[in-house]
Amino acid sequence: MSFARQYTHFYQENQGKPIAFNNGVKNSNCKYFFCVDSDDYLTENAIQIISEEIKKIRNDKISGIIALRGINYNQTIGTRMPRNVKYSSLKNLYEKYKFKGDTALVYKTEILRQYPFKLQNQEKFIGECFVYDQIDEKYEMLLMDKIIYICKYLEDGYTKNTIKILKKNPYSYMVMKLQSSKVSKNILYKIKHMAGYIAMGIYVKDKELIKKSNNSILAIISVPLGLLIYIIRFKDKE
């Protein structure tokens, strides 16, 4: 099978990845959308594999494909897909089936258009799960236990850089964490996400954290863990 290659380039001033993602989705004329970071690349047969898997999607409740990322063609970044599970939401993949690591996500473009990234206070970053959690509420995805995406992975460097990014975009992070806490089905994950919200709220000195949480009981329960996360991750070190 051969594939015609057609490229369209859109330029924008640097406004952060979420806005670039929104504009890419908006301007795409393809049925499916696959975001690949500039330092990463696809395997040689990735597009062909995706095209073959897409043919298996005949249900309107399937929003796309979840495949694997690897540091090379043979080594995944994380675990393999759960056995004997054909469909799952992204959130259930992690929370129910205990998948660990990074995934390659291919979504129906028309669905992504319904759930754009929304940033707070002119910030430039919000976690991708802000969009994916909303889609998970209505759709599942086809699981593909194949590596189609190769990327560099430096755990320590990634973690440190992420914390710096989050501290520069605290209010978008808080909105994302509140949403994740709300949509999670597992109480432990609800507390974990609410604790992230609490931790960042402490960092920005928000005195109405509990009130704004819209779930005061869960927020109060999450305060000890939130305080610990704040001390470890977000408290400015002298």
HELIX and SHEET records of a PDB file:
HELIX    1   1 LYS A   17  ASN A   27  1                                  11    
HELIX    2   2 ALA A   46  ILE A   54  1                                   9    
HELIX    3   3 LEU A   90  GLU A   95  1                                   6    
HELIX    4   4 THR A  109  LEU A  112  1                                   4    
HELIX    5   5 CYS A  129  ASP A  136  1                                   8    
HELIX    6   6 GLU A  155  LYS A  168  1                                  14    
HELIX    7   7 PRO A  170  VAL A  183  1                                  14    
HELIX    8   8 ILE A  187  TYR A  203  1                                  17    
HELIX    9   9 LEU A  209  LYS A  212  1                                   4    
HELIX   10  10 SER A  216  ILE A  229  1                                  14    
HELIX   11  11 TYR A  230  PHE A  234  3                                   5    
SHEET    1   A 5 TYR A  32  PHE A  34  0                                        
SHEET    2   A 5 THR A 103  LYS A 108 -1                                        
SHEET    3   A 5 ILE A  62  GLY A  70 -1                                        
SHEET    4   A 5 GLU A 140  ILE A 150  1                                        
SHEET    5   A 5 TYR A  41  LEU A  42 -1                                        
SHEET    1   B 5 TYR A  32  PHE A  34  0                                        
SHEET    2   B 5 THR A 103  LYS A 108 -1                                        
SHEET    3   B 5 ILE A  62  GLY A  70 -1                                        
SHEET    4   B 5 GLU A 140  ILE A 150  1                                        
SHEET    5   B 5 TYR A  87  SER A  88 -1                                        
END                                                                             
